[in-house]
Amino acid sequence: MGHIEATRELSARPDALWATVCDLPNWDKWFTVHDKWLEQPPETLTQGATLTAKIVMLGMANKIEWTIKSVDAPRSLVLSGTGMAGVKAEFAFTIEPAGSGAKFTVTGDFDGALIKGALGKAVEKDGAKQLDRTLKQLDALASASA
Protein backbone atom coordinates (compact mmCIF):
# COMPACT_ATOMS: atom_id res chain seq x y z
CA MET A 1 0.00 0.00 0.00
CA GLY A 2 1.24 3.50 -0.81
CA HIS A 3 0.68 6.48 1.47
CA ILE A 4 1.11 10.21 0.90
CA GLU A 5 0.38 13.02 3.30
CA ALA A 6 0.95 16.75 3.57
CA THR A 7 -0.06 19.37 6.14
CA ARG A 8 0.42 23.09 5.60
CA GLU A 9 -0.66 26.30 7.23
CA LEU A 10 -2.41 28.20 4.46
CA SER A 11 -3.27 31.89 4.30
CA ALA A 12 -6.83 31.23 3.07
CA ARG A 13 -9.59 31.22 5.69
CA PRO A 14 -11.19 27.86 6.58
CA ASP A 15 -14.55 28.82 5.02
CA ALA A 16 -12.85 29.81 1.74
CA LEU A 17 -10.92 26.53 1.68
CA TRP A 18 -14.07 24.51 2.34
CA ALA A 19 -15.94 26.39 -0.43
CA THR A 20 -13.08 25.62 -2.84
CA VAL A 21 -12.97 21.93 -1.89
CA CYS A 22 -16.75 21.69 -2.36
CA ASP A 23 -16.59 23.36 -5.78
CA LEU A 24 -16.22 20.10 -7.70
CA PRO A 25 -16.20 21.61 -11.23
CA ASN A 26 -12.98 23.45 -10.30
CA TRP A 27 -11.01 20.54 -8.85
CA ASP A 28 -8.75 20.53 -11.91
CA LYS A 29 -7.56 24.02 -10.91
CA TRP A 30 -6.06 22.90 -7.59
CA PHE A 31 -6.09 19.11 -7.02
CA THR A 32 -3.20 18.04 -9.24
CA VAL A 33 -4.03 14.31 -9.12
CA HIS A 34 -7.47 15.12 -10.60
CA ASP A 35 -7.54 15.57 -14.38
CA LYS A 36 -11.26 15.83 -15.10
CA TRP A 37 -14.70 14.54 -14.25
CA LEU A 38 -15.93 11.84 -16.64
CA GLU A 39 -19.52 12.33 -15.50
CA GLN A 40 -21.20 15.45 -14.17
CA PRO A 41 -20.44 15.58 -10.42
CA PRO A 42 -23.27 16.21 -7.94
CA GLU A 43 -23.94 19.81 -6.93
CA THR A 44 -23.50 19.08 -3.23
CA LEU A 45 -21.23 16.73 -1.34
CA THR A 46 -23.23 14.09 0.48
CA GLN A 47 -22.14 10.81 2.02
CA GLY A 48 -22.61 7.95 -0.44
CA ALA A 49 -22.61 10.14 -3.56
CA THR A 50 -20.49 8.80 -6.41
CA LEU A 51 -18.10 10.66 -8.68
CA THR A 52 -16.34 9.38 -11.79
CA ALA A 53 -13.01 10.99 -12.55
CA LYS A 54 -9.82 10.67 -14.54
CA ILE A 55 -6.79 10.93 -12.27
CA VAL A 56 -3.13 11.05 -13.26
CA MET A 57 -0.17 9.82 -11.23
CA LEU A 58 3.31 9.15 -12.59
CA GLY A 59 2.01 10.43 -15.90
CA MET A 60 -0.42 7.48 -16.08
CA ALA A 61 -4.15 8.06 -16.30
CA ASN A 62 -6.69 5.95 -14.46
CA LYS A 63 -10.47 6.16 -14.36
CA ILE A 64 -11.64 6.07 -10.77
CA GLU A 65 -15.10 5.67 -9.30
CA TRP A 66 -15.09 7.75 -6.11
CA THR A 67 -17.63 7.36 -3.34
CA ILE A 68 -17.93 10.07 -0.72
CA LYS A 69 -17.19 8.15 2.46
CA SER A 70 -17.83 11.05 4.83
CA VAL A 71 -18.52 14.78 4.87
CA ASP A 72 -18.16 16.85 8.01
CA ALA A 73 -18.70 20.41 6.76
CA PRO A 74 -16.69 22.59 7.02
CA ARG A 75 -13.95 20.37 8.46
CA SER A 76 -13.38 17.22 6.44
CA LEU A 77 -14.11 15.24 3.31
CA VAL A 78 -13.12 11.62 2.70
CA LEU A 79 -13.35 9.91 -0.71
CA SER A 80 -12.66 6.27 -1.44
CA GLY A 81 -12.52 4.81 -4.90
CA THR A 82 -11.66 1.98 -7.21
CA GLY A 83 -9.92 2.37 -10.53
CA MET A 84 -8.86 0.21 -13.43
CA ALA A 85 -6.66 -2.83 -12.70
CA GLY A 86 -8.10 -3.05 -9.19
CA VAL A 87 -6.35 0.09 -7.94
CA LYS A 88 -7.97 1.36 -4.74
CA ALA A 89 -7.49 4.85 -3.36
CA GLU A 90 -8.69 6.95 -0.47
CA PHE A 91 -8.18 10.68 -0.06
CA ALA A 92 -9.00 12.74 3.01
CA PHE A 93 -9.01 16.52 3.27
CA THR A 94 -9.07 18.15 6.72
CA ILE A 95 -9.36 21.87 7.53
CA GLU A 96 -8.64 23.40 10.94
CA PRO A 97 -8.55 27.11 11.86
CA ALA A 98 -4.99 28.38 12.47
CA GLY A 99 -4.32 32.05 13.19
CA SER A 100 -5.77 34.17 10.39
CA GLY A 101 -5.73 31.19 8.00
CA ALA A 102 -6.08 27.45 8.28
CA LYS A 103 -4.17 24.23 8.66
CA PHE A 104 -4.99 21.96 5.73
CA THR A 105 -4.12 18.27 5.69
CA VAL A 106 -4.48 15.95 2.74
CA THR A 107 -3.76 12.23 2.91
CA GLY A 108 -3.88 9.62 0.20
CA ASP A 109 -3.65 5.84 0.38
CA PHE A 110 -3.29 3.57 -2.64
CA ASP A 111 -3.47 -0.18 -2.94
CA GLY A 112 -3.65 -2.77 -5.67
CA ALA A 113 -1.57 -5.28 -7.57
CA LEU A 114 0.14 -2.50 -9.55
CA ILE A 115 1.11 -0.47 -6.47
CA LYS A 116 3.75 -2.74 -5.00
CA GLY A 117 7.51 -2.54 -4.57
CA ALA A 118 9.40 -0.01 -6.69
CA LEU A 119 6.25 1.22 -8.44
CA GLY A 120 4.56 1.82 -5.09
CA LYS A 121 7.56 3.90 -3.95
CA ALA A 122 7.48 5.85 -7.24
CA VAL A 123 3.76 6.56 -6.75
CA GLU A 124 4.48 7.83 -3.23
CA LYS A 125 7.31 10.08 -4.47
CA ASP A 126 5.19 11.50 -7.31
CA GLY A 127 2.22 11.87 -4.97
CA ALA A 128 4.25 13.85 -2.43
CA LYS A 129 5.33 16.29 -5.18
CA GLN A 130 1.74 16.58 -6.37
CA LEU A 131 0.47 17.29 -2.85
CA ASP A 132 2.94 20.15 -2.51
CA ARG A 133 1.62 21.72 -5.75
CA THR A 134 -1.97 20.91 -4.74
CA LEU A 135 -1.67 22.84 -1.47
CA LYS A 136 -0.07 25.86 -3.16
CA GLN A 137 -2.75 25.95 -5.85
CA LEU A 138 -5.57 25.41 -3.33
CA ASP A 139 -4.33 28.27 -1.14
CA ALA A 140 -4.04 30.62 -4.12
CA LEU A 141 -7.48 29.72 -5.49
CA ALA A 142 -9.23 29.89 -2.09
CA SER A 143 -7.50 33.19 -1.21
CA ALA A 144 -8.52 34.74 -4.55
CA SER A 145 -12.16 33.71 -4.12
CA ALA A 146 -12.46 35.06 -0.57
Kinemage of the C-alpha trace (Angstrom):
@kinemage 1
@onewidth
@group {chain A} dominant
@subgroup {mainchain}
@vectorlist {calphas} color= white
{ca met a 1} P 0.000 0.000 0.000
{ca gly a 2} L 1.235 3.500 -0.812
{ca his a 3} L 0.675 6.478 1.466
{ca ile a 4} L 1.110 10.210 0.895
{ca glu a 5} L 0.384 13.020 3.300
{ca ala a 6} L 0.951 16.753 3.567
{ca thr a 7} L -0.061 19.366 6.141
{ca arg a 8} L 0.418 23.094 5.599
{ca glu a 9} L -0.656 26.301 7.232
{ca leu a 10} L -2.408 28.198 4.459
{ca ser a 11} L -3.273 31.887 4.301
{ca ala a 12} L -6.828 31.235 3.072
{ca arg a 13} L -9.591 31.219 5.689
{ca pro a 14} L -11.188 27.856 6.584
{ca asp a 15} L -14.546 28.818 5.021
{ca ala a 16} L -12.852 29.810 1.741
{ca leu a 17} L -10.919 26.528 1.685
{ca trp a 18} L -14.070 24.507 2.335
{ca ala a 19} L -15.936 26.386 -0.426
{ca thr a 20} L -13.084 25.617 -2.842
{ca val a 21} L -12.966 21.926 -1.893
{ca cys a 22} L -16.752 21.692 -2.355
{ca asp a 23} L -16.592 23.363 -5.784
{ca leu a 24} L -16.217 20.095 -7.697
{ca pro a 25} L -16.199 21.605 -11.226
{ca asn a 26} L -12.978 23.455 -10.301
{ca trp a 27} L -11.009 20.539 -8.853
{ca asp a 28} L -8.754 20.529 -11.912
{ca lys a 29} L -7.563 24.023 -10.905
{ca trp a 30} L -6.065 22.895 -7.592
{ca phe a 31} L -6.093 19.108 -7.020
{ca thr a 32} L -3.196 18.040 -9.235
{ca val a 33} L -4.028 14.314 -9.121
{ca his a 34} L -7.474 15.118 -10.595
{ca asp a 35} L -7.535 15.565 -14.384
{ca lys a 36} L -11.261 15.830 -15.104
{ca trp a 37} L -14.704 14.538 -14.251
{ca leu a 38} L -15.925 11.843 -16.636
{ca glu a 39} L -19.518 12.333 -15.499
{ca gln a 40} L -21.204 15.454 -14.168
{ca pro a 41} L -20.441 15.582 -10.423
{ca pro a 42} L -23.267 16.210 -7.943
{ca glu a 43} L -23.942 19.806 -6.934
{ca thr a 44} L -23.498 19.085 -3.225
{ca leu a 45} L -21.227 16.730 -1.341
{ca thr a 46} L -23.228 14.085 0.477
{ca gln a 47} L -22.142 10.808 2.021
{ca gly a 48} L -22.615 7.949 -0.438
{ca ala a 49} L -22.612 10.144 -3.561
{ca thr a 50} L -20.494 8.798 -6.414
{ca leu a 51} L -18.103 10.665 -8.677
{ca thr a 52} L -16.336 9.380 -11.787
{ca ala a 53} L -13.005 10.993 -12.554
{ca lys a 54} L -9.821 10.666 -14.536
{ca ile a 55} L -6.787 10.926 -12.271
{ca val a 56} L -3.129 11.046 -13.259
{ca met a 57} L -0.168 9.816 -11.233
{ca leu a 58} L 3.309 9.146 -12.586
{ca gly a 59} L 2.008 10.429 -15.904
{ca met a 60} L -0.417 7.484 -16.082
{ca ala a 61} L -4.149 8.064 -16.299
{ca asn a 62} L -6.694 5.953 -14.463
{ca lys a 63} L -10.471 6.159 -14.359
{ca ile a 64} L -11.639 6.072 -10.766
{ca glu a 65} L -15.101 5.674 -9.301
{ca trp a 66} L -15.094 7.746 -6.109
{ca thr a 67} L -17.633 7.358 -3.335
{ca ile a 68} L -17.930 10.072 -0.720
{ca lys a 69} L -17.186 8.150 2.457
{ca ser a 70} L -17.833 11.049 4.826
{ca val a 71} L -18.517 14.778 4.867
{ca asp a 72} L -18.155 16.855 8.013
{ca ala a 73} L -18.700 20.413 6.763
{ca pro a 74} L -16.685 22.594 7.018
{ca arg a 75} L -13.948 20.372 8.456
{ca ser a 76} L -13.378 17.216 6.441
{ca leu a 77} L -14.107 15.238 3.311
{ca val a 78} L -13.117 11.617 2.697
{ca leu a 79} L -13.350 9.910 -0.708
{ca ser a 80} L -12.662 6.266 -1.442
{ca gly a 81} L -12.524 4.813 -4.899
{ca thr a 82} L -11.663 1.985 -7.211
{ca gly a 83} L -9.925 2.367 -10.527
{ca met a 84} L -8.858 0.209 -13.432
{ca ala a 85} L -6.657 -2.825 -12.698
{ca gly a 86} L -8.095 -3.046 -9.186
{ca val a 87} L -6.353 0.090 -7.940
{ca lys a 88} L -7.969 1.356 -4.743
{ca ala a 89} L -7.491 4.851 -3.358
{ca glu a 90} L -8.692 6.946 -0.468
{ca phe a 91} L -8.177 10.682 -0.064
{ca ala a 92} L -9.001 12.738 3.010
{ca phe a 93} L -9.011 16.523 3.267
{ca thr a 94} L -9.073 18.149 6.722
{ca ile a 95} L -9.361 21.870 7.527
{ca glu a 96} L -8.644 23.398 10.945
{ca pro a 97} L -8.550 27.105 11.865
{ca ala a 98} L -4.994 28.378 12.473
{ca gly a 99} L -4.321 32.047 13.194
{ca ser a 100} L -5.775 34.172 10.391
{ca gly a 101} L -5.731 31.190 8.000
{ca ala a 102} L -6.081 27.452 8.275
{ca lys a 103} L -4.169 24.227 8.662
{ca phe a 104} L -4.990 21.957 5.727
{ca thr a 105} L -4.120 18.274 5.687
{ca val a 106} L -4.483 15.947 2.736
{ca thr a 107} L -3.756 12.225 2.914
{ca gly a 108} L -3.883 9.625 0.203
{ca asp a 109} L -3.655 5.843 0.384
{ca phe a 110} L -3.291 3.574 -2.640
{ca asp a 111} L -3.470 -0.183 -2.936
{ca gly a 112} L -3.651 -2.773 -5.665
{ca ala a 113} L -1.567 -5.277 -7.570
{ca leu a 114} L 0.141 -2.503 -9.545
{ca ile a 115} L 1.111 -0.472 -6.472
{ca lys a 116} L 3.750 -2.741 -4.996
{ca gly a 117} L 7.512 -2.544 -4.574
{ca ala a 118} L 9.395 -0.006 -6.691
{ca leu a 119} L 6.246 1.217 -8.445
{ca gly a 120} L 4.564 1.820 -5.094
{ca lys a 121} L 7.556 3.898 -3.954
{ca ala a 122} L 7.477 5.849 -7.239
{ca val a 123} L 3.757 6.563 -6.750
{ca glu a 124} L 4.479 7.830 -3.230
{ca lys a 125} L 7.309 10.084 -4.466
{ca asp a 126} L 5.193 11.498 -7.310
{ca gly a 127} L 2.218 11.867 -4.974
{ca ala a 128} L 4.248 13.847 -2.432
{ca lys a 129} L 5.327 16.291 -5.184
{ca gln a 130} L 1.739 16.582 -6.374
{ca leu a 131} L 0.468 17.285 -2.855
{ca asp a 132} L 2.943 20.150 -2.510
{ca arg a 133} L 1.622 21.717 -5.754
{ca thr a 134} L -1.967 20.906 -4.736
{ca leu a 135} L -1.672 22.843 -1.474
{ca lys a 136} L -0.067 25.863 -3.162
{ca gln a 137} L -2.752 25.954 -5.853
{ca leu a 138} L -5.572 25.408 -3.326
{ca asp a 139} L -4.331 28.267 -1.140
{ca ala a 140} L -4.043 30.624 -4.123
{ca leu a 141} L -7.485 29.722 -5.488
{ca ala a 142} L -9.229 29.894 -2.091
{ca ser a 143} L -7.498 33.190 -1.212
{ca ala a 144} L -8.516 34.735 -4.546
{ca ser a 145} L -12.159 33.714 -4.118
{ca ala a 146} L -12.461 35.056 -0.567
